[in-house]
Amino acid sequence: MIKTDILIIGAGPTGLFTVFEAGLLKLKCHLIDALPQPGGQCSEIYPKKPIYDIPAYPEILAGDLTDKLLEQIKAFEPGFTLGERAETIEKLEDDTFIVTTNKGTKHHAPIVAIAGGLGSFEPRKPPIPNIADFEDAGVEYIIRDPEVYRDKKVVIAGGGDSALDWAIFLTDIASEVSLVHRRNEFRGALDSVDKVQELKDAGKITMITPAEVTGILGDEKVTGVSIVKNGEEKIKLEVDHFIPLFGLSPKLGPIANWGLDIEKNAIKVNNALDYQTNIPGIYAIGDVNTYPGKLKLILCGFHEATIMCQSAYKRIHPNKKYVMKYTTVGGVEGFDGSKKEAPKAVVKKIE
Amino acid sequence: MSDISIKITDRNGALHEILAPTDMAMNIMEVVRSYELAEEGTIGVCGGMAMCASCQCYITSDHELPEMNPDEDLMLAEAFYVQNNSRLGCQIHITSALDGLEIELAPES
């Protein structure tokens, strides 16, 4: 069981900054995120795109913002449960919570801060009628263990970086790799496209373009796929695995069943006070919450995280006196023993 | 004239005739959101960067639209339920030339 003071669900910019504000109050944080890396949308959808409305950064790439936040919170030693989705929440008699992920990892904390953005990222599943029958029986939307494909025949569908990168990677493992895409052009990084071209010329990847997988063949497990090429030509391809890689889309998911007030796919919070939800001890901050006048901006998430941490502190330490200190005055004392503080004034006498 | 009229068929098949301003630098996706014609969180997920296709729509009138840029073209190449008249709403800016435009929102995916 992982124990912490504030359990943050979602490791996007708002969740990450929460660690800093909590750290100033000597509260420890642990983050859960369904993605394998921190940063949320900033790292998953648009790491190379600029953001222009982060105060004091006239321009910053979303990926760089994530890196800067990680650097800023490093001294507060946040814990991470990555690649797992928060699934259930249980309130104990002492008003603390246990949150369990889809892989069974349990987290115990007096405060839960949901910073889940638009939800957890789920793979986009192509609308092939019988695809659900073959999930985990030869159809995989995410590659977890590449060894599964050793000496197997694999067909990948998609035109972005993940389709290209996995096609390249699997040429060393699978016996046959085919790549199906609706265009001859690919959206991925140029060097990946070049590499696939090289592997195609060497006969290691079979390119089937412009084409689309329209059906899955097999009885209980995948034995092949049907493909339509050039809009008319029908092809049957014998394969053991079909890997559709069409990116991820966020879904609110299991959080919707936690008994929280939900409106327009977002969690209602008390914005007059502390961004607490209808369940005391559970807060919602950043894009995942809603209130009159809500703006889904990273900078608003930072503000909400700051206010929320003050309220969390009072909930954890109801009888302790506390006043907010400026970091310039109080410095930043990390949990790792590091200390940052403003340099003292140099005094020199004039003779 | 600063407003144009657009007919939008939502994902449930209901037709809405709405007014959209030409002077607010808005696009079709933002107009749909401003009238709440699709559930929040199911449209404009990437914010309008042509990176998610959640604002895919079918153009059913014969208006001449601005040409697709490569971002939109390649995103549509990976989207689902794509037809010949598919466009990404976030890449179509509201201009007076679009007065009377008719569109249908593509299914959520």
Chai-1 contact restraints between the chains, C-beta under 6 A:
chainA,res_idxA,chainB,res_idxB,connection_type,confidence,min_distance_angstrom,max_distance_angstrom,comment,restraint_id
A,I45,B,C46,contact,1.0,0.0,6.0,A-B,restraint_1
A,I45,B,M51,contact,1.0,0.0,6.0,A-B,restraint_2
A,Y46,B,M49,contact,1.0,0.0,6.0,A-B,restraint_3
A,L118,B,G41,contact,1.0,0.0,6.0,A-B,restraint_4
A,P126,B,F80,contact,1.0,0.0,6.0,A-B,restraint_5
A,P127,B,F80,contact,1.0,0.0,6.0,A-B,restraint_6
A,G159,B,A77,contact,1.0,0.0,6.0,A-B,restraint_7
A,G159,B,E78,contact,1.0,0.0,6.0,A-B,restraint_8
A,R182,B,A77,contact,1.0,0.0,6.0,A-B,restraint_9
A,R183,B,A77,contact,1.0,0.0,6.0,A-B,restraint_10
A,R187,B,L74,contact,1.0,0.0,6.0,A-B,restraint_11
A,F246,B,E78,contact,1.0,0.0,6.0,A-B,restraint_12
A,K264,B,E40,contact,1.0,0.0,6.0,A-B,restraint_13
A,N265,B,E40,contact,1.0,0.0,6.0,A-B,restraint_14
A,N265,B,G41,contact,1.0,0.0,6.0,A-B,restraint_15
